Amino acid sequence: MQLKLKRPLLFFDIESTGLNVATDRIVEISMVKVMPDGSRDVKTRRVNPTIPIPEAARAVHGISDEDVKDCPTFAQLAKSMMAWMEGCDIAGYNSLNFDIPMLTEEFMRVGLDPKFRERNLVDVQVIFYKKEPRTLSGAYKFYCGKNLEDAHAAEADTMATLEVLEAQLDHYPDLENDVAALADFTKRQKMLDYAGRIVLDEHDVPIFNFGKHKGRSVREVLEQEPSYYTWMQNGDFTQDTKNVLTKIYLEGKNTK
């Protein structure tokens, strides 16, 4: 089933030096922009991460330091990439857990804000897990009836994700062919930051979702233990998490 789009829908997939959003870097990114008329524009770039690619990561995606030594850095690509993504909703596979937080962190590292929270964000993996829990390769086999060749190559994974979403719309009559509805279906529970460190409770009060203060009001903790704010700002947390924390911290001060 062809996607019904009101504005472009951008599918993307990332290969990286590792899975730590705060410290790892992108080594390859592939993006497929699907236009409302059904036309597609594909861009795939390898990126010099400026840090070594660990053997464990290379074993997964097959990209070595030698492969990317002459490639542009993310800082060199960031502005043109953001311009190309302007006006698009965003889709991916496991994108809410990894790809969107990773790409957000890379943009923030060079002083840019992609403002992904202002877009519809569709995670094809969430649809799959709610309907038929599997891996991307399993999803591709289940929905498309084909084996996924070159798994963990960014472009192959990106194109497979697009095909899987189209097949999911054919497979599930109750799944609305509308990006906003798909974004709502795949939305993660009330997370304020992409890493899920700060969430809203049943009363929409920001609470910590990790560590010794898990379940406690963020404002309450910061009022009683101001040093916790400094600890998080200096710690190994994503810039997105730090920004959300700062916003809550300043809002608390302004309400006094």
C-alpha positions in Angstrom: 0.0 0.0 0.0 1.4 3.4 -1.0 1.8 5.8 1.9 -0.8 8.7 2.1 1.3 11.7 2.8 0.5 15.3 3.5 4.2 16.3 3.6 7.4 14.4 2.9 8.2 11.4 5.1 11.9 10.8 5.7 13.1 7.3 6.5 16.6 7.0 7.8 19.1 4.5 9.4 22.4 5.1 11.1 25.5 2.9 11.6 27.8 4.1 14.4 30.9 3.5 16.5 28.7 2.0 19.2 25.3 2.3 21.0 26.1 5.0 23.6 24.2 8.0 22.3 26.2 10.4 24.4 29.7 9.4 23.4 29.5 7.4 20.1 29.4 8.8 16.6 27.7 8.2 13.3 29.8 6.5 10.6 27.1 6.1 8.0 23.7 7.5 7.4 21.1 6.7 4.7 18.0 8.7 4.1 15.0 8.1 1.8 12.7 11.1 1.4 9.3 9.9 0.2 7.2 12.7 -1.4 3.4 13.0 -1.2 3.3 12.1 -5.0 5.2 8.8 -4.2 8.5 9.9 -5.7 11.7 9.1 -3.7 15.0 10.7 -3.2 17.8 8.6 -1.6 21.0 10.0 0.0 23.6 7.8 1.7 26.8 9.2 3.2 29.7 7.8 5.1 31.0 10.0 7.9 34.4 10.4 9.6 33.4 10.0 13.2 36.7 11.6 14.4 37.1 8.7 16.9 38.2 5.1 16.4 35.6 2.6 15.3 35.8 -0.3 17.8 36.2 -3.9 16.4 32.8 -4.9 17.9 31.1 -2.1 15.8 33.1 -2.9 12.7 32.0 -6.6 13.0 28.4 -5.5 12.8 28.4 -3.0 9.9 31.8 -3.7 8.2 33.0 -0.1 8.2 36.6 0.5 9.3 38.6 3.6 10.2 40.3 3.3 6.8 36.9 3.3 5.0 36.0 6.7 6.5 39.3 8.5 7.0 38.7 10.7 3.9 35.0 11.2 4.5 33.5 14.5 5.7 32.8 14.9 9.4 29.3 15.3 10.7 30.0 19.0 11.4 30.8 19.4 7.7 27.5 17.8 6.6 25.2 19.1 9.3 23.8 22.3 7.8 23.0 20.9 4.4 21.6 17.7 6.0 19.3 19.7 8.2 18.1 21.8 5.3 17.3 18.7 3.3 15.3 17.3 6.2 13.3 20.5 6.7 9.6 20.1 6.5 9.7 16.3 6.7 8.1 13.9 9.2 10.5 11.2 10.3 10.4 7.4 10.2 12.8 4.6 11.0 13.2 1.2 12.6 14.0 1.4 16.3 14.4 5.1 15.6 12.8 6.4 18.8 15.3 4.3 20.9 18.4 4.9 18.9 18.6 6.7 15.6 16.7 9.9 16.5 18.5 10.3 19.8 21.9 9.7 18.1 21.2 12.1 15.2 19.8 14.7 17.6 23.0 14.5 19.7 25.2 14.9 16.6 23.3 18.0 15.6 23.4 19.5 19.1 27.2 18.8 19.2 27.6 21.3 16.4 25.2 23.8 17.8 22.1 22.9 15.7 18.6 21.9 17.0 16.7 19.6 14.6 13.5 20.1 16.6 12.3 16.5 16.0 9.7 16.9 18.7 7.8 19.2 16.3 7.6 16.4 13.7 5.5 13.3 13.5 7.9 10.4 14.4 7.0 6.9 13.2 8.9 3.9 14.5 8.2 0.9 12.3 9.7 -1.4 14.9 7.0 -0.4 17.4 4.3 -1.3 14.9 6.0 -4.6 14.3 6.5 -5.4 18.0 2.9 -4.5 18.8 1.7 -6.8 16.0 4.4 -9.4 15.4 7.5 -9.2 17.6 10.6 -9.9 15.4 13.9 -8.3 14.2 14.1 -6.2 11.1 15.2 -9.2 9.1 12.3 -11.1 10.5 9.9 -8.3 9.8 11.1 -8.1 6.2 10.6 -11.8 5.7 7.2 -11.8 7.4 5.7 -8.8 5.7 7.6 -8.7 2.3 8.3 -12.4 1.9 11.9 -11.8 1.1 15.3 -12.3 2.8 17.0 -9.1 3.8 20.4 -9.0 2.0 23.2 -6.8 3.4 21.5 -6.4 6.8 23.3 -3.7 8.9 24.2 -1.7 5.8 22.5 1.6 6.3 20.8 1.9 2.9 19.6 -1.8 2.8 18.1 -1.4 6.3 16.5 2.0 5.3 14.9 0.6 2.2 13.7 -2.5 4.0 12.1 -0.3 6.7 10.2 1.6 4.0 9.0 -1.6 2.4 8.0 -3.1 5.8 5.8 0.0 6.7 4.1 -0.2 3.3 3.5 -3.9 3.8 2.2 -3.3 7.4 -0.4 -0.9 6.0 -1.6 -3.7 3.7 -1.5 -6.3 6.4 -3.4 -4.5 9.1 -6.7 -2.9 8.0 -7.0 -1.2 11.4 -3.6 0.6 10.9 -4.5 4.1 9.6 -2.6 5.2 6.5 -1.8 8.6 8.0 1.6 9.7 9.4 0.2 11.5 12.4 -1.8 8.4 13.4 1.2 6.2 12.8 3.3 8.5 15.0 0.7 8.4 17.7 0.6 4.5 17.5 4.4 4.2 17.8 4.9 7.0 20.4 6.8 6.0 23.5 5.2 6.7 26.9 5.4 10.3 28.0 9.2 10.7 27.7 10.5 14.2 27.9 14.0 13.4 26.6 14.9 10.9 23.9 17.0 8.8 26.3 14.0 8.3 28.7 15.8 9.6 31.7 13.0 12.1 32.5 9.4 11.1 32.0 5.9 12.3 33.0 4.0 10.4 35.7 0.2 9.8 35.7 -0.3 13.4 36.7 2.0 14.8 34.0 4.6 15.7 36.6 8.3 15.3 35.4 10.0 12.5 37.3 13.4 10.8 37.1 13.3 7.4 35.4 16.7 6.2 36.6 19.1 6.0 39.5 18.6 6.7 43.2 15.8 9.3 42.5 13.8 7.1 40.1 10.1 7.9 40.5 10.7 11.2 42.3 9.7 14.6 41.1 12.5 16.3 39.2 11.7 19.7 40.7 11.5 18.3 44.2 14.9 16.6 43.8 16.6 19.7 42.4 15.2 21.8 45.2 16.3 19.4 47.9 19.6 18.4 46.3 20.8 21.2 44.0 24.1 19.4 43.4 22.2 16.7 41.5 21.7 19.2 38.7 25.4 19.9 38.5 26.2 16.2 38.6 24.0 15.5 35.7 25.2 18.5 33.6 28.8 17.2 34.1 27.9 13.6 33.7 27.8 11.2 30.7 24.2 12.1 29.7 23.0 13.3 26.3 22.9 17.0 25.6 19.1 16.5 24.9 18.7 15.2 28.5 20.7 18.0 29.9 18.6 20.6 28.0 15.3 19.1 29.3 16.7 19.1 32.8 17.7 22.7 32.5 14.3 23.7 31.2 12.6 22.1 34.2 15.2 23.6 36.5 14.6 27.1 35.2 10.8 26.7 35.2 11.0 25.7 38.9 13.0 28.9 39.7 10.6 31.1 37.8 7.6 29.8 39.6 9.0 30.7 43.1 
